[in-house]
Amino acid sequence: EPSKVAWGIEVGEFALKAIRLAMVGDTIHVTDFAVIPHQKVLSDPSVSDREGMIRVTLGAFVQAHAEQIASEPIIMSLPGNVGFARFATIPAVDAKTLRSMIEYEAKQQIPFPIEEVEWDSHVLPADDSGQLAIGIFAVTKERLHELLKLYAECGIEPDVLTLSSVAVYNALHFDLELENKPEPISCIDIGTNSSDLIVIANGKFWIRTFPIGGSQFTSAIADAFASQNVNYSRAEKIKLDRAPTEKILRARTMAMRRVTGQLVDEIGRSREFYQSANEGVDLKRAYGVGSTLKISGLRTKIASDLQGAIELWGHINRTIARHERFRRLQRRLT
């Protein structure tokens, strides 16, 4: 019998994704998982009752897993654009002074009055000069209460909430055993409404979120194909078509060019900012996360423009899959 189990759940714009992990000794096993698409992509402009659609999806998940989620820990992720990740450097001090300095930095860094947010922090290793890096993570109480109320109405009461970017960092750090690897890596996570650049180097991490994601590509395609009465839903299918005709592929590439350029600019600026503040760090290698990167040619285009390499990260090395369906899913991702 496993000594530890937990559910990880993400309610994205496209689908609910959930995974149940069990730790047996020092090995993690995937013992169950679910991917439940919403009736429509939530970013579709025709969606008028967003919360109602989420309730339907959550209801389907709860109905199938009610007994387990009633008694097992639940960790839910929040999209990067719902919360805030900020980083600062402070002198190494004693524990009492450290807490007050972190609170001071939180008030400076979080773009809302501190009493209006729920926040937490993480202290990263000191550098050679003794300076400490700190990560500050926050979400507004108003947004948090809206989400928790919605989840509770559907029978889900999370034990832990985390930003999706932090969840990606934790997964990469564990799976690639980065505590033993000094070379820096980055990860580009393209979500539906926003994307994250996650940098892991020298035992530390850094995150920047920007408001460009898969929905902007879909909207650009819908605009380009408007004369053919292509709505958002149909544009989404065109975007994800793995084998389009040459004509559609050419038109799709042209339609996505502006958004691709914006995305590359944001990633490039973020990468340059990090490298300028961390002398000697070279971020030529990146992992890619998110279904948008499976668009034909997009990953190659972004990598070429950034003069680096992007490797899709979909196969989990340090986790044992107990479900053949999950093994098939991993094979599709890679």
VOMI-102907 format. One record per residue (C-alpha): residue in one letter; x, y, z; residue number from 0. Coordinates in steps of 0.02 Angstrom, whole numbers, plus 50000, padded with zeros to 5 digits. Example, Ala and Ser with C-alpha at 12.3 -4.5 7.8 and 13.67 -1.06 7.14 Angstrom:
! VOMI-102907
   rest       X       Y       Z    nr
      A   50615   49775   50390     0
      S   50684   49947   50357     1
! end
This chain:
! VOMI-102907
   rest       X       Y       Z    nr
      E   50000   50000   50000     0
      P   50075   50169   49952     1
      S   50129   50278   50096     2
      K   50085   50440   50007     3
      V   49957   50484   49874     4
      A   49897   50649   49800     5
      W   49792   50715   49657     6
      G   49856   50854   49546     7
      I   49717   50948   49455     8
      E   49721   51087   49328     9
      V   49565   51170   49258    10
      G   49631   51242   49096    11
      E   49545   51337   48958    12
      F   49534   51181   48849    13
      A   49509   51041   48975    14
      L   49521   50979   49153    15
      K   49678   50875   49177    16
      A   49704   50771   49332    17
      I   49834   50645   49387    18
      R   49847   50535   49542    19
      L   50022   50499   49603    20
      A   50074   50374   49734    21
      M   50245   50366   49815    22
      V   50305   50189   49851    23
      G   50474   50198   49936    24
      D   50566   50331   49835    25
      T   50476   50292   49673    26
      I   50325   50388   49607    27
      H   50188   50290   49518    28
      V   50049   50360   49408    29
      T   49897   50265   49471    30
      D   49757   50361   49384    31
      F   49730   50510   49271    32
      A   49592   50603   49178    33
      V   49581   50726   49034    34
      I   49405   50798   49014    35
      P   49385   50930   48878    36
      H   49260   51070   48907    37
      Q   49110   51075   48791    38
      K   49197   51222   48708    39
      V   49368   51304   48731    40
      L   49335   51432   48868    41
      S   49427   51569   48773    42
      D   49302   51553   48629    43
      P   49211   51721   48619    44
      S   49046   51628   48598    45
      V   49059   51556   48775    46
      S   48936   51658   48879    47
      D   48931   51554   49038    48
      R   49111   51512   49078    49
      E   49078   51456   49257    50
      G   48932   51347   49202    51
      M   49043   51258   49078    52
      I   49177   51229   49210    53
      R   49044   51159   49328    54
      V   48994   51030   49197    55
      T   49174   50974   49173    56
      L   49212   50970   49360    57
      G   49050   50876   49389    58
      A   49101   50740   49266    59
      F   49269   50721   49353    60
      V   49195   50718   49529    61
      Q   49063   50591   49479    62
      A   49198   50471   49419    63
      H   49318   50497   49566    64
      A   49209   50554   49712    65
      E   49268   50424   49838    66
      Q   49453   50454   49808    67
      I   49452   50644   49807    68
      A   49348   50647   49966    69
      S   49489   50567   50065    70
      E   49650   50607   49970    71
      P   49753   50768   49961    72
      I   49717   50881   49812    73
      I   49841   51003   49737    74
      M   49768   51123   49608    75
      S   49865   51237   49492    76
      L   49821   51414   49444    77
      P   49871   51486   49274    78
      G   50018   51606   49281    79
      N   49908   51752   49227    80
      V   49794   51727   49379    81
      G   49936   51752   49503    82
      F   50102   51843   49514    83
      A   50281   51781   49525    84
      R   50411   51910   49574    85
      F   50595   51892   49618    86
      A   50712   51998   49722    87
      T   50887   51990   49797    88
      I   50921   52031   49980    89
      P   51071   52017   50097    90
      A   51089   51856   50197    91
      V   51022   51894   50373    92
      D   50955   51803   50526    93
      A   50785   51717   50516    94
      K   50686   51855   50605    95
      T   50758   51994   50499    96
      L   50738   51887   50342    97
      R   50550   51874   50369    98
      S   50528   52062   50388    99
      M   50635   52094   50234   100
      I   50532   51970   50132   101
      E   50371   52057   50190   102
      Y   50445   52225   50139   103
      E   50492   52157   49967   104
      A   50319   52079   49947   105
      K   50238   52248   49976   106
      Q   50355   52326   49847   107
      Q   50342   52190   49716   108
      I   50158   52139   49719   109
      P   50053   52261   49613   110
      F   49907   52261   49736   111
      P   49888   52315   49918   112
      I   49961   52173   50023   113
      E   49798   52152   50121   114
      E   49708   52111   49957   115
      V   49816   51960   49914   116
      E   49862   51789   49979   117
      W   50049   51767   49958   118
      D   50195   51656   50001   119
      S   50382   51657   49969   120
      H   50527   51541   49939   121
      V   50708   51576   49985   122
      L   50833   51519   49854   123
      P   51017   51477   49886   124
      A   51138   51619   49919   125
      D   51259   51669   49782   126
      D   51448   51686   49802   127
      S   51431   51860   49877   128
      G   51309   51800   50010   129
      Q   51156   51880   49930   130
      L   50992   51783   49943   131
      A   50868   51770   49800   132
      I   50686   51760   49851   133
      G   50532   51714   49751   134
      I   50367   51795   49798   135
      F   50204   51717   49736   136
      A   50032   51793   49756   137
      V   49851   51791   49698   138
      T   49715   51916   49740   139
      K   49596   51861   49877   140
      E   49448   51907   49767   141
      R   49504   51792   49625   142
      L   49553   51655   49747   143
      H   49384   51657   49836   144
      E   49294   51651   49667   145
      L   49390   51495   49618   146
      L   49375   51408   49787   147
      K   49188   51442   49791   148
      L   49167   51367   49618   149
      Y   49271   51214   49661   150
      A   49178   51188   49826   151
      E   49009   51195   49738   152
      C   49071   51050   49631   153
      G   49135   50949   49779   154
      I   49321   50989   49766   155
      E   49414   51066   49912   156
      P   49599   51085   49870   157
      D   49729   51065   50007   158
      V   49862   51161   49910   159
      L   49857   51291   49771   160
      T   50009   51326   49663   161
      L   50046   51429   49509   162
      S   50060   51321   49353   163
      S   50234   51391   49319   164
      V   50294   51335   49491   165
      A   50216   51164   49460   166
      V   50313   51150   49295   167
      Y   50473   51199   49386   168
      N   50444   51068   49521   169
      A   50409   50933   49391   170
      L   50563   50976   49288   171
      H   50673   50987   49442   172
      F   50617   50815   49501   173
      D   50611   50726   49334   174
      L   50776   50790   49265   175
      E   50863   50781   49436   176
      L   50921   50959   49416   177
      E   50995   50970   49590   178
      N   51139   50868   49519   179
      K   51156   50964   49355   180
      P   51244   51133   49356   181
      E   51206   51180   49175   182
      P   51062   51305   49159   183
      I   50902   51259   49066   184
      S   50744   51352   49023   185
      C   50566   51296   48988   186
      I   50439   51383   48877   187
      D   50262   51340   48933   188
      I   50134   51405   48808   189
      G   49962   51405   48886   190
      T   49796   51459   48812   191
      N   49794   51641   48869   192
      S   49972   51666   48931   193
      S   50144   51589   48925   194
      D   50285   51566   49050   195
      L   50473   51568   49032   196
      I   50547   51466   49175   197
      V   50735   51472   49203   198
      I   50826   51349   49315   199
      A   51010   51383   49348   200
      N   51132   51359   49492   201
      G   51000   51288   49608   202
      K   50885   51437   49579   203
      F   50736   51473   49469   204
      W   50656   51625   49390   205
      I   50487   51646   49305   206
      R   50412   51775   49189   207
      T   50233   51768   49124   208
      F   50173   51862   48971   209
      P   49998   51877   48895   210
      I   50023   51780   48734   211
      G   49958   51602   48712   212
      G   49865   51481   48602   213
      S   49706   51586   48598   214
      Q   49797   51728   48509   215
      F   49851   51606   48373   216
      T   49672   51543   48357   217
      S   49602   51720   48344   218
      A   49731   51765   48211   219
      I   49680   51613   48108   220
      A   49494   51655   48129   221
      D   49528   51832   48067   222
      A   49629   51771   47917   223
      F   49495   51645   47867   224
      A   49347   51760   47906   225
      S   49295   51771   47723   226
      Q   49268   51582   47729   227
      N   49154   51598   47881   228
      V   49281   51516   47997   229
      N   49232   51548   48178   230
      Y   49343   51526   48332   231
      S   49296   51343   48355   232
      R   49338   51300   48174   233
      A   49498   51404   48185   234
      E   49550   51300   48335   235
      K   49534   51142   48229   236
      I   49635   51221   48088   237
      K   49770   51272   48213   238
      L   49790   51096   48283   239
      D   49775   51003   48117   240
      R   49934   50896   48108   241
      A   49916   50862   47920   242
      P   49839   51015   47834   243
      T   49839   51036   47646   244
      E   49983   51139   47577   245
      K   49864   51285   47543   246
      I   49794   51287   47720   247
      L   49967   51264   47795   248
      R   50031   51415   47699   249
      A   49881   51521   47747   250
      R   49892   51465   47928   251
      T   50077   51506   47939   252
      M   50045   51680   47867   253
      A   49901   51708   47988   254
      M   50006   51660   48138   255
      R   50161   51759   48087   256
      R   50123   51916   48188   257
      V   50081   51820   48349   258
      T   50233   51708   48325   259
      G   50341   51865   48311   260
      Q   50266   51937   48471   261
      L   50295   51774   48563   262
      V   50475   51763   48505   263
      D   50504   51945   48555   264
      E   50435   51915   48730   265
      I   50537   51757   48756   266
      G   50693   51841   48686   267
      R   50675   51996   48795   268
      S   50643   51890   48950   269
      R   50793   51780   48913   270
      E   50906   51930   48881   271
      F   50848   52013   49043   272
      Y   50890   51857   49142   273
      Q   51059   51834   49058   274
      S   51106   52017   49085   275
      A   51068   51998   49271   276
      N   51158   51830   49283   277
      E   51328   51845   49201   278
      G   51393   51687   49119   279
      V   51222   51603   49100   280
      D   51186   51548   48922   281
      L   51007   51492   48887   282
      K   51024   51411   48717   283
      R   50935   51252   48771   284
      A   50750   51251   48813   285
      Y   50613   51127   48846   286
      G   50440   51159   48776   287
      V   50273   51126   48859   288
      G   50096   51151   48793   289
      S   49995   51086   48647   290
      T   50022   51248   48548   291
      L   50202   51193   48519   292
      K   50136   51043   48422   293
      I   50076   51157   48281   294
      S   50171   51104   48126   295
      G   50330   51205   48108   296
      L   50299   51323   48255   297
      R   50428   51249   48374   298
      T   50560   51249   48236   299
      K   50519   51430   48191   300
      I   50529   51491   48371   301
      A   50692   51396   48401   302
      S   50768   51466   48241   303
      D   50719   51645   48283   304
      L   50790   51625   48459   305
      Q   50948   51543   48389   306
      G   50930   51395   48505   307
      A   50847   51225   48521   308
      I   50677   51181   48595   309
      E   50643   51002   48646   310
      L   50464   50950   48684   311
      W   50454   50887   48863   312
      G   50319   50757   48872   313
      H   50399   50596   48932   314
      I   50418   50582   49120   315
      N   50575   50483   49159   316
      R   50570   50460   49347   317
      T   50388   50408   49359   318
      I   50317   50234   49330   319
      A   50154   50232   49232   320
      R   50035   50099   49297   321
      H   49904   50134   49163   322
      E   49927   50082   48982   323
      R   49816   50231   48934   324
      F   49941   50348   49018   325
      R   50087   50264   48927   326
      R   49995   50291   48763   327
      L   49966   50474   48809   328
      Q   50152   50496   48844   329
      R   50196   50422   48676   330
      R   50077   50545   48589   331
      L   50155   50691   48682   332
      T   50329   50647   48625   333
! end
